[in-house]
């Protein structure tokens, strides 16, 4: 009997971390599906806005879009609006509400590994981005069509590091801000200027020089360029991709340190 218990204790630590993350991810995904804020900002808002603004320009306006079809420019751009909505609105509010209600302390008391919550939030954030992006493309396909991908490797790389950067940023914001209300206020304050200047609003040619200069340093602009340019054949966006990679690496390190239970 004692030998059996000893063996069970010896194997438990090797299995528990994986099962802990799986349990957290499963629970978090159920909460995401039931959250109206997520359904609004991550799913409905990008799709509705893309349909409206994508039809506001005609083919004769190509010059202001670097030679690309305006509707396809916005389909590729709104692919990254989903990323921003997840990282700046959904995750910060969700995590801050956990901290406010003491849920993280209960996780620690229940014996979850210190890194499990951070890992589960990263997984849930990336899955949310993936699902929302697919839904956006499914809606765009019969209306504007899906733009031909000129450089698939760079588009995939830009999508991956851009999603990691904003998901890590969302986790970091959620652990820094003291309450769900403050997270919502700060998240929306960061989201809308990023959305308008980083790819979801008017094209750069329609902005003043000051707004163009501001937009060029926004993380969402860098993510949008790293995905949209190789997607539409407007350039390789190597500089933007490297900058987003650096942001993702820094964000992952900081968020992992902040989310230790």
N, C-alpha and C positions, 0 to 999 in steps of 0.2 A: 504493500500500500504506500509506504513512504517513498519507495523507489519510483513508483508510478507518479506520485505527486512531484517528486524532484524532477523527473523527466518532463512533465507538463510545464513546470515553471521554467525549465531551460528552453523549451521551444516557444513559449508565449512571447517573449520580447521580439523574436524575429518575425512573428506574424502580426503582432498588434499594430505597428505603425501603418502598414498597408491597409488593414481593415479599418483603422481609425480615419484615415483620409477618405476611403471609400464611403464610410458612413457619413462623414461630414459633407462630402460632395453630393451624395444622394439627398440628404436633408436640405442642403442649400438650393439644389435645383428645384425641389418642390416649392420652396419659398419664392424663388424667382418667378416661377410660373403663376403664382397667386398674387404677385405684387403689381398693382396697377401702374405704379411709377415706372417700372421696368417695361411693361407692355406699351406705355405711352412714349417714353423717351427713346427707348432702344429699338422698338419695332415701328410704332405708328408714326412718330414725328419724322424720322428720316424719309420714310416712304412717301408720306403725304407731301412733304416739302419738295422732294425730288420730282414728283409728278407735276407740281405747280411750276417750279422754276425751270424745270427741263423743257417745258413747252412755251416758255416766255421768250425764247430766242429762235430765230430761223436760221436756215443754212447760209443766208447772206451775211450772218454775223461771225463767220468762221475766223476772220482775221483777229478779232478780239480774243479768240480762244486758241491761239497758236496754230490755227489751221485745222483744228479738230471740229467735228460736228458738235454744236453746243449741247444737244441732248445727251450725247455720249460722254462729253466732258463731265456733265453733272452726274451721270450714272457712276462713272469711275470715282468722282469726288465724294459722292454720298456713301460710297463703300467705306470711307474713313470716318464719316459722321457717326456711323454706328459704333466705331471704335471709341470716339470721343464721348458719346453718350454713355457707354458702359463705364469708361474710366473716370469720368468727371461727375456723373450724376448717380448712376445705379450703385456702384460699389461704395463710394464714400458714405452715402446715406445709410446703406445697409450695415456696414461695419460700425459706424458711429452709433447707430441705434443699439447694436450689440453691446458696445462698451458702456453706453448710458444705462442699460438695464442690467449690467453685471453678468452678461451671458458668457463673456470670455473667462471670467473668474470661475464660473461653473464648469466650463470646459476643462480648465486646469485642475479643478478639484476632482473631476471625473476621471482624471488620469490620461487625458489625451496628450500625445507628444507635443513638445513646445513648438515644433515647426509645422504641425499638422494643419492649423487654422490658416496660416499663410498659404500653404500648398493648396488647400481646398479652395480658397478664394481665387487664386491664380487659375486653377482648372475651371472653376465655374465662370470666371470672367472670359476666358478664352472660348469656352463652349457657347456662351451667350453671344459673343461677337460672331462666331462661325454661323450659328443658327440665324441671327438677325441679318447677316450679310447675304446668306442664301435666300432668305425670304425677300429681301430687297431686290435681288437679281431676278427672282421669279416674277415679281410684280413688274419690273422694268422691261423684261423680255418682250411681252406682247405689245407694250406701249411704245418704247423707244428702241428696243433691241439691245442686245448685250454687245458692247464694243469688242472688236477683234483684239486679242491679246498679242502684242508684238514681241514681248520678251517675258515669257512665263516665269523663268527662274527669278528674275528681279522682282516681278510682281509678287510672287510667293514670299520671297525674302522680305520685301517691304511690308507685306501684310503681317508676317509673323513677328518681326521686331517691332513694328508699330503697335500691334495688339499687346505685346508684352510690355512695351513702354507705358501705354495708357492704363493697362490693368494694374501694373505695379504702382503707377501714380495714384490710381483710385484707392488701392489698398493703403498706401501711405497717407493719403488725405483722411481716410476713414479712421486711422489710428491716431492722427494728430488732433483732429477737430473734436471738441468736447461733447457734442450732442448731434442728434439726427437733424435738428432744425438748422444748426449752424453749418452742417455738412451740405444740406440742401441749398442753403443760401450761397455758400462759397462755390459749390459745384456749378450752380446755374450761372453765377457771375463769371466763372471761368469758361463755361461751355458756350454761351451765346456769342461773345466776341471771337472765340476760337472758331466757332461754327461759321460766322459771317465772313471772317477774314481768312479762314484756313481752307476754304474750298466749297463751302455750302452756299455762300452769298454771291455777290457780283464777281465777274472775272477781274483779274488784276488790272486789265486795261481800262476798266470803268472806275477804278479807285484813284484817289489823289495820291501824289507821291508819298506823302506822310503815311497814309494807310498802307501803301505798298511796302514801305520800309518796315512798318510794324508787323505786317503779316509775314514777312520773310523770316522773322525770328521766332514765330510761334511754333511750338512742337507739332501742332496739328498740320500746319502748312508743310513742315518737313515730311511728316508721314504721308500726306496727300501727294506731294511731289514724288516721293519714293515709290508710290504705287501707280499714280495716274500717268506719269511721264513714260515709263516703260510699257504700260498697258496700251496707251494710245500712240506710241511711237514718237513721242515728243522729245525724247532724250533718255539717257541712262540714269540720271539723278543719283550718281554715285556719292556726291557730297551729302545730299539729304539722307541717303541710306546710312552712311557712316555716322552722321550726327544722331539719327534715330537709334542706331545700335548702341552708341555711347549713352544716350538717355535711358534706354532699356536696361543696360547693365547697371547703371547707377541706381535706377528706380528699384530694380530687383534686390540689390544689396540693402538699400535703405528700408524697403518695405519688409524684408525678411527680419531685419533687426528690430523693427517696431512691432511686429506681430508676434513676437515670442510671448507665449501665454504665461 
